[in-house]
Amino acid sequence: MPKRPAEYFPHDPDAFVRASDCARFLSIGLSTWWGWVQQGKVERPKKLGPKTSVWKAGYVRSLQDSLLTDAC
């Protein structure tokens, strides 16, 4: 499956996004994303299947806003 560019992040806040999409959107590594999940910095994913973890796009966008606010 080809990678989608970061600009393709869904605008629908209820859309589901995978971990790789979240990491790409936040410009971090996939291992950093999963590390944040383990540390509790990011909420646990919703499991759609044994190998499918997703988050809502609105949550990831709000996380980006809070990370930007914390950095300033």
Secondary structure in CASP SS format (residue, H / E / C, confidence):
PFRMAT SS
TARGET T0000
AUTHOR 0000-0000-0000
METHOD secondary structure of the structure
MODEL  1
M C 1.00
P C 1.00
K C 1.00
R C 1.00
P C 1.00
A H 1.00
E H 1.00
Y H 1.00
F C 1.00
P C 1.00
H C 1.00
D C 1.00
P C 1.00
D C 1.00
A C 1.00
F E 1.00
V E 1.00
R E 1.00
A H 1.00
S H 1.00
D H 1.00
C H 1.00
A H 1.00
R H 1.00
F H 1.00
L H 1.00
S C 1.00
I C 1.00
G C 1.00
L H 1.00
S H 1.00
T H 1.00
W H 1.00
W H 1.00
G H 1.00
W H 1.00
V H 1.00
Q H 1.00
Q H 1.00
G C 1.00
K C 1.00
V C 1.00
E C 1.00
R C 1.00
P C 1.00
K E 1.00
K E 1.00
L E 1.00
G E 1.00
P C 1.00
K C 1.00
T E 1.00
S E 1.00
V E 1.00
W E 1.00
K E 1.00
A H 1.00
G H 1.00
Y H 1.00
V H 1.00
R H 1.00
S H 1.00
L H 1.00
Q H 1.00
D H 1.00
S H 1.00
L H 1.00
L H 1.00
T H 1.00
D H 1.00
A H 1.00
C C 1.00
END
